[in-house]
Amino acid sequence: MSPCQGIDRYWERGDLPPRPLEGEEREVLLVPHTGRRENVDASSKAAEMLQAAGIGVRVLVHRDSTAVAQHPVLSQLDRRTHSASAAEGVELVLVLGGDGTFLRAADLAHRVDIPVLGINLGHVGFLAEWEAESLEEAIQRVIDRDYRVEDRMTLDVVVRDTDLNITGRCWALNEVSVENLDRRGVLDAVLEVDGRPVSSFGCDGVLISTPTGSTAYAFSAGGPVLWPELDAILVVPNNAHALFTKPLVVSPSSTVAVESNPFASHAQAIMDGFRPLPMPPGSRVEVERGNRPVRWVRLDDSPFTDRLVTKLRLPVEGWRGPGNEAKKLDAEQK
């Protein structure tokens, strides 16, 4: 059985980080994407600033740790691999990279219930709080503990066999993707909400997403964008062969299940693109609101609407808006 488990501790939305006790040692887990030289240089700068402020730094290394091992600054840090203990005892997890790096870092933060902060060094970077050009200011805000923490909804996932025995558990921040493993055919699936059947169809898979994940895989599959403040579960059939294949937005208290046909091919449930659980023919995956949120570091109060427009480069020319807001937006975009 998968070791992924949820627990029942929550931070209230908008909480400030706890103030350090006198003599308290502070430490941060640095999770960089080291595939590009500029990312390595940014990670080095962040580590140097934190250490100069008396904050200890661990660095997460991947299978190929050459970029870290050969760097004059990063090679001197306490190196950790992706394990249950990687983030134990640290103040927060600092991510320097894109959304994929953030999701892997959130896995570590979620395990020990600590905040995670993302600085985008990738492309779109929907999950990051700030961009690369604001790196030094963001690190200074961490040093000063000048940030807020809000909770982001997650999903708890259970896979059951044909006898309803649990064969795996996991969790997701973005989405659960139920996928057919045999690309020569389709997944014969039945969608269920709160113990009642909704529809059956052949498909490539079914996506079950949080509002945070609505701008990711679910969006690419034709789902709507949900504001992260919304509590809801999004269900998006993926390339379904049926008349009724529209996305569904269901209550956060609902349980969504997908059953596979006992005579169908093998499938799998993949959480956030990298935590898979096998689904033999006839098994079912059950998804409900997660018992533990991801603790998300916020550095400013900019609304999600602005982030959406910026990240997707949406056209907003011609907007007059209330008061001088349109002029402010036009100046920012210039």
N, C-alpha and C positions, 0 to 999 in steps of 0.2 A: 504493500500500500504506500502511496506517495506520502512523504513527510509533511507536505503542505497542510497547515491547520490554521483555522481562524480562532481568535480569542475575543474577549468582550470589553476591551478597553478603548475608550473614545476620548479624543480631545475635542473640546467645543470649538466650533468655527470661530476664527478670529482670536484665539488665545495668543498671548505673548509668550515667548520662551522664558523658562524659569531663570531667574537671576543667579549668577554663580555664587556659591558659598565662599567665605573667606578661605583662601588656601586651596581651593578646588582646582584640580588639574583639568584642563580642557583638551579635547582631542576631536579631530575631524577625519572622516574617511573620504579620501579623494578618489573619485571614479572617473578616469579620463578615457577618452577614445584616442588611442595612440597611433591611429593609422596614418595621420598626417603630421608633418613636422611642426606646423603652426599650432596644432593641438597640444603637442608635447611642450612647446615653449610656453603656452598659456598655462598648462598644468604646473610647470616649474615656477612661473610667476605667482600663481596662487599659493603654492606650498611655501615659497619664500616669505610672502606677506604674512601668512598664518604663523609661521615659525618665529618671525620677527616680533609678533605680538604675544609670544609665549604659548602658542597653541600647538599641541602635538599633531602630527599628520601621518596617517596611514595611507598607503596607495594600493588600489586594487590592481592586480596583474592578471592577464589572461594567459592562455596557453603559450602564446609567443610573447615573452616578456622582454625581448631584446631592447625595445625602445626605452623601457624603464631602466633595465640593467646597465645600459651604456650611457645613460644621462648623468652628468655630474651632480645634479641636485636630486632628481627622483631616485637614483640608485641608493642614496643614503637614507631613504625613508623606510619605515617598517612596511614590508610588502605582505599583502594578504591575497589569498585566492577566493573565488566565489564560494563561500561556505557559510554555514549557519552562524559561525562566530565572527565573521569578518567585521561586522558593525557593532559588536557588543561593546558597550561602555563608551561609545563616542557620542558627541553632542548632536551631530547631524551628518548626513551623507551629502557630499558636494559633487555634482555631476557636471563634467565638462565634455559635451558631445551632443549628439542628436537624440531623437526619440528612442531609438533602440538601446542606446547606452543608458538613457534615463529609466527605461522599463526594467533593465537588469539591475540597476542600482536600487530602484524602488523595491525590488524583491528582497534585497538585503535590509533596507530600512524597515519594511513591513514586518519582517521576522522578529525584530527587537523593538518595534513600536517607537521609532525615532523619526524626526523630520528629514525630508529630502529636498534639496535645492538644485535646480537645473539651470546651467548657463549654456545657451545654444552655440555650439561650434559646428553644427551640421547644416542641413538645408532648411526645411520648413520649421522644424523644432517646435511643434505645438505644445509639448509638455514642459518646455523650458520656461523659466520665469523671466530671464533677461537674455540679451544678446552678447556676443563676444566683445563688442566695443565698450560694454559697461562692466567688464570683468573686475577691474580694480575697485570700482565703487561697490559692487556686489560683495567682494571679499571683505572690504572695510565694514560693510553692514553686518556681515557675519561676525567679524571681530568685535564690533560694538554691541552685538546682539540686538541690532535695530531691525527686527523683522517680526512678522506675524506668522502664525501657523493656523491653517484651516484644514479640515478633513475632507477628503475626496472619497466618494462612495466606491466600494469594491464589490466583487462577486465571489461567493463561495460556491464551489463546484464539487459534485459527487457523481461518480460513475458507478452504475450497478449492472450486474450481469442478468441473465434471463430469469434467475431465481430471486432477483432483487437484492442479492448480496453486494455489499459495497466492495468494489475492487480498486478504487482510487479516490483521493481527495486532492483538491488544489484550490487556488484562488486566482483572481485576475483584477487588474486595475483598468485595463482598456476593454478587453473582450475575451469571450470564449468562442473559439471557432471550431464547430463540429464539421469535420472534413472527411470526404470519401478518399480512401487510399488507392482505389482502383480507378485510374483515370480513363480506362476504356469504357466505363459505365457510370451510372449515377448512384447516389445514395438514396435509397428508399426510406424516407423518414416520415414520422408522425409528430406534429407539433402539439404540445399540450401546455395549457396554462391553468394553474390551480386545480390540477387533477382532472381537467376536462379536455377532451380532444378539440383542436381548432381546425386542423387541416392536415392532409397527407399529400406528399408529392415526391417526385424524383428531383434531385438537386445535386449540385456540387457540394453543398453544405449549408449550415445555418449559423449565423452570427448572433451572439447574445452579448450586448454591449452595455457599458455604463454611459452616463452622459459624457464623462471624460473621454471615453473611447469612441464617441459618436463621430469625431472628426478623423478617425483613423480608418481601419479596414471596413467598418460598417458604412462609412461615408462613401468609400470607393465602390461598395456593392449597391449603392443607391439609397442608403438610409438618410434620414434627416439629421441635421445638426441639433443637438440638445445643449442648452446652456448648462454649465457644470453645477450651478446652484440648484438645478432641478433634481429632485429625487424620483427616478424612474428607471425602468429596465427597457432597453431597446432590442427588438427581435427583427433580424433582417434575413430572409431566405436568400441564399446565394445561387444565382442562376437556376432557379427552380423551373421545372417543366409543369406548370399548372396555371389555371386562370387566376387564382387568388394567391398572389405572391407579394402583396404589399407589406411594407414594414409595419410592425406593431409597437406601440409604446404602452407598456403595462405598468401597473402599480409597483412601487418598490417593495411592497409586502407580498407580492405574488411569487410563486415558484414556477419557473419555466422549465419544461422538460422536452427533450428530443429523443424519440425512440427510433432505433434502426430495425429494419425488417430482419427476422431471424434467418432468412435465406439470402440476405444481401452480403456484399463484400465487407471486409474489415474497414473500420473508420477510426478516427482519433479525435479527441478534444484537445485543442492547443490553447493554452492560456498565454495571452500577450505575445504570441508568436514564438515562444521558446520553451514553454513548460508543457510537454505533451503527456496525455494519458491515453492508453489504448482503449478502443471500443470494439470488441469482437461482435460478430453478427448477433442481433437480438438484444444488445445492451442498450442502456439509456443513460443520458446525462441529465442531471437535475441542477438547476442554477437558481440561486436566490441571493438576496442582498447580503453582502459580506458582514461578518460579525466585527471585523476590525477595518477601519478606513486606512488610507494612506495619509500620513501627516505631511502636508504640502506647505513649503515655505513661500510666503508672499512678501515681496519687497516694496510693492506699491499698491495703489487702489485702482489701477486702470481696469476698465470694464472688459469683459470677455468680448463684447461687440467690437471693440477696437482691435483686440488681438485677432479676431476672425478676419476683419477687413485687411489687416496688415499681412497676416500669414498667407491668405489666399489671394491677396492682391485684388480685392474686389473693387469694382468701379463705383465711386461715390460722388463723381462730379455732378454738380447741379443741386446738391443738397443745400437748402437754405438754413434749416435748423432753428432751434430756439436761441434768441439772443446772439451772442458772438461765437457760439460754438462752431459754426461752419468756418468762420475765419481762422479760428485756432487750428482746426483740422487741416485746412488748406495750408497754413504756415508750417505745420509739422510735416506734411507730405512733401513740401518743397525743400 
